[in-house]
Amino acid sequence: MDPAGEPALLVLEDGSVHPGRSVGAPGERCFELVFNTAMTGYQEILTDPSYRGQGVVMTYPQIGNSGTCAADDESGRCWAEALIVHQMAPVASNWRSECSLPDYLRRHGVPAIAGVDTRDLTLRLREQGALRAVLSTERDDAEALLAAARAHPPTEGRNLAAEVSCAAPYAWAEPVPAEFAPPGLAAPAGPPLPLTVVDFGVKRNILRSLVGAGFAPRVVPWNASPGEILAGGAAAVFLSNGPGDPAAVREAHENLRQVAGTGTPMLGICLGHQILAHVFGGRTEKMKFGHHGANHPVIELAGGRIDITSQNHSYAVAADSLAGTGLEVTHRNGNDGTVEGMRHRELPVFSVQYHPEAAPGPHDAAHLFVRFRELAGARTA
């Protein structure tokens, strides 16, 4: 049974009403609703800045089994607007757990609802696409909540990266803890290379993985100028994950276009991958329901290697927009064929749509950080 809570109401813009019980913070929140197919990793999902503006339906039927641990936070706060689960586990069984998931949600001000049919919600999102929704413990007026959901702005055209990026530059030196380091992540001998990370919503495990691959990251805000990005003798530039519409992050497009013109090695992941498409004249499109989960197969076209990957994105690069940009597709999604990776034919620039740092998810793609380090090292040799 779910822990007893106050009544809560989830209303979607399609008019469907889903009553349940509150298992998080009280209040009312509007958001775009998406579903995540990961069985574990709910804490990393909640603290991923890429979920700014979105509420998350977990498709796995029971959530909260392993409690929460501060070391597993992927940022300094929760960014997901709300959490929707079928059943909240009544017991947290994990020696690392520091508090239960409901207590964690209340502490971080995240509303959550349990006791709803998450299978029905997932089918609605697959059939209709991402829907705006509202979760409330304050009102039980379904008509008023429906009006609020329909009045909420969609993510299209919104620069949400500006809301989650750092306010000032900072350095990062913490590596992946030895007990969690993937086998494919290894730094070469010698001093670490100076690296600038452009923060569109970077996760901590990305920074840890870059350290593990032999970089010394310096993180700068999303709208850092070309001079700020290349300051300090940066040997390479990394473009992070993040939320919202990549087409709306226009200031970064021009700044990074100038950086790319210097021949500095660059790697983008997730939103950074999408932004690189815009930098070179490509286009991105809103997906019907996006990719949010930890089990997406990705095919590397050269050689046919398949990695099982962690993903969290609602936009994708339009393959037909890359003609004449200098970019070519290097990876495809094994399920729907969407673009999962690109490289520039002349410049030392490449990108992937998925998350090689996992957290949560498999570590199949950790080798990409090493590949980036080898590319940057070859340019500075």
VMD Tcl script that draws the C-alpha trace (Angstrom):
set ca {
  {0.00 0.00 0.00}
  {1.11 3.56 -0.66}
  {1.81 5.70 2.39}
  {-1.35 7.59 3.35}
  {-1.41 11.10 1.94}
  {-3.75 13.95 1.19}
  {-5.90 13.69 -1.94}
  {-4.17 14.89 -5.11}
  {-5.49 15.46 -8.61}
  {-3.66 15.17 -11.93}
  {-5.44 16.72 -14.92}
  {-4.16 16.51 -18.50}
  {-4.91 18.93 -21.32}
  {-6.83 16.15 -23.12}
  {-9.45 16.46 -20.38}
  {-8.61 13.24 -18.53}
  {-8.70 13.39 -14.73}
  {-6.54 11.14 -12.55}
  {-7.16 11.21 -8.78}
  {-4.61 9.80 -6.35}
  {-2.82 10.46 -3.09}
  {-0.05 12.97 -2.45}
  {3.34 11.38 -1.74}
  {5.40 14.56 -2.08}
  {5.23 18.25 -1.31}
  {1.85 20.00 -1.17}
  {1.01 22.60 -3.79}
  {0.08 22.97 -7.42}
  {2.36 22.75 -10.45}
  {1.84 22.94 -14.23}
  {4.24 21.17 -16.61}
  {4.73 19.17 -19.78}
  {4.14 15.49 -18.97}
  {6.58 12.83 -20.22}
  {7.21 9.20 -19.29}
  {10.47 7.52 -18.28}
  {11.02 3.78 -18.78}
  {13.94 3.34 -16.36}
  {13.37 0.83 -13.56}
  {15.77 2.62 -11.20}
  {17.52 5.98 -10.90}
  {14.54 8.11 -9.89}
  {16.74 10.39 -7.78}
  {19.10 11.08 -10.68}
  {16.06 11.75 -12.87}
  {14.58 14.22 -10.38}
  {17.86 16.17 -10.12}
  {18.67 16.18 -13.86}
  {18.36 19.82 -15.07}
  {17.14 18.49 -18.43}
  {13.74 17.90 -16.76}
  {13.14 21.59 -16.12}
  {9.55 22.29 -17.14}
  {8.52 18.63 -17.18}
  {6.66 16.26 -14.89}
  {7.74 12.62 -15.06}
  {5.58 9.50 -15.18}
  {7.61 6.46 -14.11}
  {6.45 3.41 -16.07}
  {7.93 0.93 -13.58}
  {5.04 0.14 -11.20}
  {6.76 0.59 -7.82}
  {9.12 3.48 -7.14}
  {11.09 4.42 -4.02}
  {12.40 0.98 -3.08}
  {15.97 2.12 -2.51}
  {15.28 5.43 -0.75}
  {17.55 8.39 -1.45}
  {21.20 9.30 -0.88}
  {22.69 12.79 -1.23}
  {25.67 11.40 -3.16}
  {23.31 10.36 -5.97}
  {22.05 13.89 -6.71}
  {23.01 15.02 -10.21}
  {22.76 18.72 -9.33}
  {22.16 20.97 -6.35}
  {18.36 20.68 -6.46}
  {15.40 18.85 -8.00}
  {14.48 20.18 -11.45}
  {11.62 17.85 -12.40}
  {8.37 19.70 -11.76}
  {6.47 16.66 -10.46}
  {6.67 12.88 -10.08}
  {3.84 10.51 -10.97}
  {3.99 6.85 -9.86}
  {1.63 3.90 -9.61}
  {2.84 2.81 -6.18}
  {5.25 4.45 -3.75}
  {7.27 1.77 -1.96}
  {6.46 1.73 1.77}
  {9.99 0.59 2.70}
  {13.38 1.87 1.50}
  {15.68 -1.17 1.45}
  {19.22 0.04 0.76}
  {22.19 0.39 3.12}
  {23.11 3.71 1.46}
  {19.65 5.26 1.94}
  {19.50 8.43 4.03}
  {15.79 9.18 3.76}
  {12.67 7.89 2.03}
  {11.64 9.17 -1.37}
  {8.45 10.89 -0.04}
  {10.52 12.71 2.60}
  {13.05 13.66 -0.06}
  {10.30 15.04 -2.32}
  {8.81 17.07 0.50}
  {12.23 18.40 1.50}
  {12.87 19.57 -2.07}
  {9.38 20.93 -2.70}
  {8.43 18.49 -5.45}
  {4.76 17.50 -5.69}
  {4.11 13.82 -6.38}
  {1.09 11.58 -6.79}
  {0.64 7.82 -6.31}
  {-2.28 5.51 -6.93}
  {-2.82 6.48 -10.57}
  {-2.83 4.19 -13.60}
  {0.59 4.95 -15.08}
  {-0.05 2.48 -17.93}
  {-2.99 4.59 -19.05}
  {-0.93 7.77 -18.79}
  {1.90 6.25 -20.82}
  {-0.46 5.07 -23.56}
  {-2.02 8.55 -23.74}
  {1.42 10.12 -24.18}
  {2.48 7.57 -26.81}
  {-0.72 8.09 -28.78}
  {-1.15 11.86 -28.41}
  {2.40 13.02 -27.70}
  {3.66 15.00 -24.72}
  {0.75 16.71 -22.97}
  {0.53 19.70 -20.68}
  {-0.78 18.84 -17.24}
  {-1.32 20.14 -13.74}
  {-0.90 18.35 -10.39}
  {-2.63 19.85 -7.38}
  {-3.20 19.11 -3.71}
  {-4.90 22.51 -3.29}
  {-7.87 22.31 -5.64}
  {-10.26 19.51 -6.60}
  {-11.99 21.55 -9.30}
  {-11.18 19.53 -12.42}
  {-12.52 22.16 -14.81}
  {-10.38 24.91 -13.29}
  {-7.31 22.66 -13.34}
  {-7.98 21.74 -16.98}
  {-8.04 25.43 -17.87}
  {-4.73 25.90 -16.03}
  {-3.13 23.01 -17.92}
  {-4.28 24.33 -21.29}
  {-3.04 27.84 -20.46}
  {0.45 26.60 -19.56}
  {3.04 27.50 -22.24}
  {4.59 24.58 -24.18}
  {8.35 24.09 -24.28}
  {8.60 25.14 -27.92}
  {10.40 28.46 -28.21}
  {11.46 28.52 -24.53}
  {15.13 28.93 -23.58}
  {14.99 26.79 -20.44}
  {18.78 26.34 -20.50}
  {19.11 29.93 -19.27}
  {17.10 28.95 -16.17}
  {19.33 26.02 -15.15}
  {22.82 27.17 -16.18}
  {25.41 28.32 -13.65}
  {25.60 32.05 -12.85}
  {29.41 32.24 -12.90}
  {32.35 30.07 -14.02}
  {33.71 27.40 -11.68}
  {36.26 24.58 -11.77}
  {35.50 20.90 -11.20}
  {38.03 18.30 -10.02}
  {36.00 15.43 -8.50}
  {36.30 12.13 -10.44}
  {33.85 9.26 -10.60}
  {34.14 7.31 -7.30}
  {36.37 4.29 -7.84}
  {33.62 1.83 -6.92}
  {31.32 3.25 -9.61}
  {33.85 3.97 -12.39}
  {32.97 2.14 -15.65}
  {35.69 -0.12 -17.10}
  {35.91 1.90 -20.33}
  {36.78 5.17 -18.58}
  {40.53 5.72 -18.19}
  {42.78 8.77 -18.33}
  {46.08 8.69 -20.24}
  {49.36 9.40 -18.49}
  {50.33 13.03 -18.05}
  {48.64 16.18 -16.80}
  {44.91 16.69 -17.48}
  {43.94 18.86 -20.43}
  {42.15 22.16 -19.74}
  {38.55 21.86 -20.91}
  {35.70 24.37 -21.04}
  {32.24 22.98 -20.33}
  {29.41 25.19 -21.59}
  {26.66 24.63 -19.05}
  {23.19 24.23 -20.54}
  {22.18 22.09 -17.53}
  {25.19 19.88 -16.90}
  {24.94 16.79 -14.67}
  {27.59 16.06 -12.08}
  {28.42 12.64 -13.47}
  {29.30 14.23 -16.81}
  {31.87 16.39 -15.05}
  {33.16 13.40 -13.07}
  {33.46 11.38 -16.27}
  {35.40 14.15 -18.00}
  {37.83 14.23 -15.07}
  {38.12 10.45 -15.29}
  {38.99 10.70 -18.98}
  {41.87 13.11 -18.30}
  {40.36 16.60 -18.45}
  {40.43 19.54 -16.03}
  {36.95 21.04 -16.57}
  {36.09 24.70 -16.16}
  {32.33 25.28 -16.35}
  {30.96 28.50 -17.88}
  {27.38 29.83 -18.30}
  {25.29 28.99 -21.36}
  {25.81 32.43 -22.93}
  {29.56 32.75 -22.33}
  {31.31 34.71 -25.08}
  {33.81 33.04 -27.43}
  {36.62 34.73 -25.50}
  {35.31 33.42 -22.19}
  {34.92 29.92 -23.61}
  {38.49 29.82 -24.96}
  {40.08 31.57 -21.96}
  {42.71 29.76 -19.93}
  {44.13 27.88 -22.87}
  {41.20 25.51 -23.30}
  {42.32 22.48 -25.28}
  {38.73 21.50 -26.04}
  {35.11 22.55 -25.49}
  {32.26 20.39 -24.22}
  {28.57 21.29 -24.71}
  {26.35 19.83 -22.00}
  {22.87 18.42 -21.77}
  {19.97 20.67 -20.82}
  {16.23 21.32 -21.10}
  {13.92 22.96 -23.57}
  {14.03 23.95 -27.21}
  {17.55 24.03 -28.74}
  {16.39 26.51 -31.38}
  {15.63 29.03 -28.62}
  {19.22 29.13 -27.29}
  {20.15 31.56 -30.06}
  {22.90 33.52 -28.33}
  {24.87 30.31 -27.83}
  {24.54 29.40 -31.51}
  {26.56 32.41 -32.65}
  {29.10 32.19 -29.82}
  {29.80 28.53 -30.58}
  {29.91 29.16 -34.33}
  {32.88 31.44 -33.67}
  {34.51 28.89 -31.35}
  {34.12 26.11 -33.93}
  {35.81 28.33 -36.50}
  {39.02 28.31 -34.44}
  {39.41 24.55 -34.94}
  {39.08 23.79 -31.23}
  {37.90 20.19 -30.63}
  {34.27 20.07 -29.50}
  {31.92 17.41 -28.18}
  {28.21 17.94 -27.53}
  {25.76 15.61 -25.82}
  {21.97 15.77 -25.68}
  {21.01 19.49 -25.89}
  {24.64 20.25 -26.77}
  {24.34 17.85 -29.72}
  {21.18 19.59 -30.89}
  {22.75 23.03 -30.49}
  {25.69 21.95 -32.66}
  {23.23 21.18 -35.45}
  {21.99 24.77 -35.26}
  {25.55 26.11 -35.06}
  {26.28 24.65 -38.51}
  {22.92 25.49 -40.06}
  {20.86 22.38 -39.30}
  {17.43 22.09 -37.75}
  {15.81 20.33 -34.80}
  {12.25 19.06 -34.38}
  {9.98 18.38 -31.42}
  {9.46 14.63 -31.04}
  {6.04 13.13 -30.39}
  {6.90 11.83 -26.91}
  {10.68 11.90 -26.83}
  {13.20 9.42 -25.47}
  {13.31 9.18 -21.68}
  {14.79 5.99 -20.28}
  {17.86 3.84 -19.73}
  {17.55 1.13 -22.38}
  {17.73 2.75 -25.83}
  {19.85 0.88 -28.42}
  {22.10 3.13 -30.51}
  {23.87 1.91 -33.66}
  {27.22 3.43 -34.67}
  {27.02 3.37 -38.45}
  {30.76 2.84 -38.96}
  {31.26 -0.76 -37.87}
  {27.79 -1.46 -36.50}
  {28.64 -1.23 -32.81}
  {25.51 -1.12 -30.62}
  {25.47 0.62 -27.24}
  {22.53 0.45 -24.84}
  {22.14 4.03 -23.66}
  {20.50 6.39 -21.20}
  {18.45 9.13 -22.89}
  {16.41 12.16 -21.93}
  {15.32 14.45 -24.75}
  {12.16 15.75 -26.38}
  {13.81 17.20 -29.49}
  {15.88 15.56 -32.23}
  {18.14 16.69 -35.06}
  {16.37 16.58 -38.43}
  {18.58 14.43 -40.66}
  {17.31 16.08 -43.84}
  {18.54 19.46 -42.59}
  {22.22 18.48 -42.49}
  {22.92 18.70 -46.23}
  {25.44 21.46 -46.83}
  {26.27 21.90 -43.13}
  {29.48 19.86 -43.13}
  {27.89 17.48 -40.62}
  {27.19 13.82 -41.26}
  {25.16 11.32 -39.24}
  {27.28 8.79 -37.34}
  {24.71 7.12 -35.05}
  {21.06 6.11 -35.35}
  {18.53 5.01 -32.77}
  {17.87 1.29 -33.06}
  {14.16 1.70 -32.32}
  {13.01 4.61 -34.48}
  {16.03 5.53 -36.60}
  {16.34 9.09 -35.28}
  {19.73 10.83 -35.35}
  {21.85 9.84 -32.33}
  {25.24 11.19 -33.38}
  {27.03 13.48 -35.84}
  {30.52 14.55 -36.80}
  {31.91 17.36 -38.90}
  {33.70 16.25 -42.04}
  {36.53 18.80 -41.68}
  {36.54 20.16 -38.13}
  {37.33 18.19 -34.93}
  {33.68 18.31 -33.84}
  {31.34 15.45 -32.97}
  {28.24 14.90 -30.87}
  {25.81 12.31 -29.53}
  {22.18 12.57 -28.52}
  {22.41 10.10 -25.64}
  {24.09 10.24 -22.21}
  {27.44 8.39 -22.08}
  {27.78 9.23 -18.36}
  {24.62 7.19 -17.57}
  {23.45 8.12 -14.02}
  {21.08 6.36 -14.30}
  {21.69 3.78 -16.96}
  {24.26 1.49 -18.57}
  {27.91 2.42 -19.08}
  {28.24 1.05 -22.62}
  {29.01 4.49 -24.08}
  {31.61 5.69 -21.52}
  {34.26 5.15 -24.19}
  {33.12 8.37 -25.87}
  {34.76 10.47 -23.15}
  {38.05 8.67 -23.85}
  {37.58 9.19 -27.58}
  {37.11 12.91 -26.95}
  {40.27 13.02 -24.81}
  {42.23 11.31 -27.57}
  {40.95 13.81 -30.13}
  {41.81 16.78 -27.92}
  {45.21 15.30 -27.03}
  {46.11 14.76 -30.66}
  {45.37 18.42 -31.43}
  {47.66 19.63 -28.62}
  {50.51 17.20 -29.22}
}
mol new
graphics top color blue
foreach p $ca { graphics top sphere $p radius 0.5 }
foreach p [lrange $ca 0 end-1] q [lrange $ca 1 end] { graphics top cylinder $p $q radius 0.2 }
display resetview
